[in-house]
Amino acid sequence: MRPITNEPVIGDIYRYFGNGNMESKNVFIGTITTEGKNGNWIRWWDNGEKKSEGHYLNSVKEGFWTEWTETGDKYSEILYKNGLIIQLKNCLLENCD
């Protein structure tokens, strides 16, 4: 673990969850290269539930992304091309399975 500084970060990024009643763990978030965010990225709610997952290419969202509510229900499926939304499906109103 490294302290927070103003220096650029390069490499894999993890988030630590630790709570009295919750199992402590480090979870993978994503990778930062010299070109920015690249590869698969996962965001997490503070309660440890997955918030969103998708792919970055040079810090731009690309391809299929999924988002979940804080209770773990799938919220949306989004298709990005060059950072622009091409298709959006609201999983609370439509079947996303």
C-alpha positions in Angstrom: 0.0 0.0 0.0 1.3 3.4 -0.9 0.4 6.8 0.7 -1.6 9.2 -1.4 0.6 11.7 -3.3 0.4 13.9 -6.4 2.7 11.5 -8.3 1.3 9.7 -11.3 0.3 6.0 -10.7 1.3 3.3 -13.1 0.3 -0.4 -12.6 -2.5 -2.4 -11.0 -4.9 -0.6 -8.7 -6.6 -2.4 -5.8 -9.1 -1.4 -3.1 -9.0 -2.6 0.4 -12.2 -3.5 2.2 -11.9 -3.9 5.9 -14.8 -3.9 8.4 -15.5 -5.4 11.7 -18.2 -7.8 10.4 -17.0 -8.0 6.8 -14.0 -10.2 5.7 -11.0 -7.9 5.0 -9.8 -8.2 1.4 -8.0 -6.4 -1.4 -10.0 -6.4 -4.6 -8.7 -5.6 -8.1 -10.0 -2.4 -9.7 -7.9 -1.9 -12.9 -4.6 -1.1 -14.5 -3.1 2.3 -15.4 -0.5 2.4 -18.1 1.4 5.4 -19.5 -1.6 5.8 -21.9 -4.1 5.9 -19.0 -6.7 3.3 -17.8 -6.5 0.2 -19.9 -8.1 -3.3 -19.7 -10.9 -4.5 -17.5 -12.0 -2.2 -14.6 -14.3 -3.0 -11.7 -15.8 -0.4 -9.4 -17.1 -1.4 -6.0 -19.7 0.0 -3.6 -18.5 0.8 -0.1 -20.4 -2.3 1.2 -18.3 -4.6 -1.0 -20.9 -5.1 -3.8 -19.7 -4.7 -7.4 -20.8 -1.3 -8.8 -19.7 -1.5 -12.5 -17.4 -3.5 -14.7 -16.2 -2.9 -18.2 -13.2 -2.2 -20.4 -11.1 1.0 -20.9 -8.9 1.7 -23.9 -6.5 4.6 -23.3 -8.9 6.0 -20.5 -12.0 5.8 -22.8 -14.8 3.3 -22.1 -15.0 0.7 -24.9 -17.2 -2.3 -25.4 -19.7 -3.8 -23.0 -20.2 -2.4 -19.4 -22.5 -3.6 -16.7 -23.7 -1.7 -13.6 -25.3 -2.9 -10.4 -27.3 -1.3 -7.6 -25.8 -1.1 -4.1 -27.9 -4.2 -3.2 -26.3 -6.3 -6.0 -29.1 -6.1 -8.5 -28.1 -5.6 -12.2 -29.0 -2.1 -13.1 -27.9 -1.6 -16.7 -26.0 -2.9 -19.6 -24.2 -0.4 -21.8 -22.3 -0.7 -25.1 -19.6 1.9 -25.7 -17.7 2.8 -28.8 -14.9 5.4 -28.4 -16.5 6.5 -25.1 -19.9 7.1 -26.6 -23.0 5.1 -25.7 -24.2 3.0 -28.6 -26.8 0.9 -26.8 -28.3 1.2 -23.3 -30.5 -1.4 -21.6 -32.2 -0.6 -18.2 -32.2 -4.0 -16.4 -34.7 -2.8 -13.9 -37.3 -2.5 -16.7 -36.0 -5.1 -19.2 -34.7 -8.6 -18.8 -30.9 -8.4 -19.0 -30.1 -12.1 -18.6 
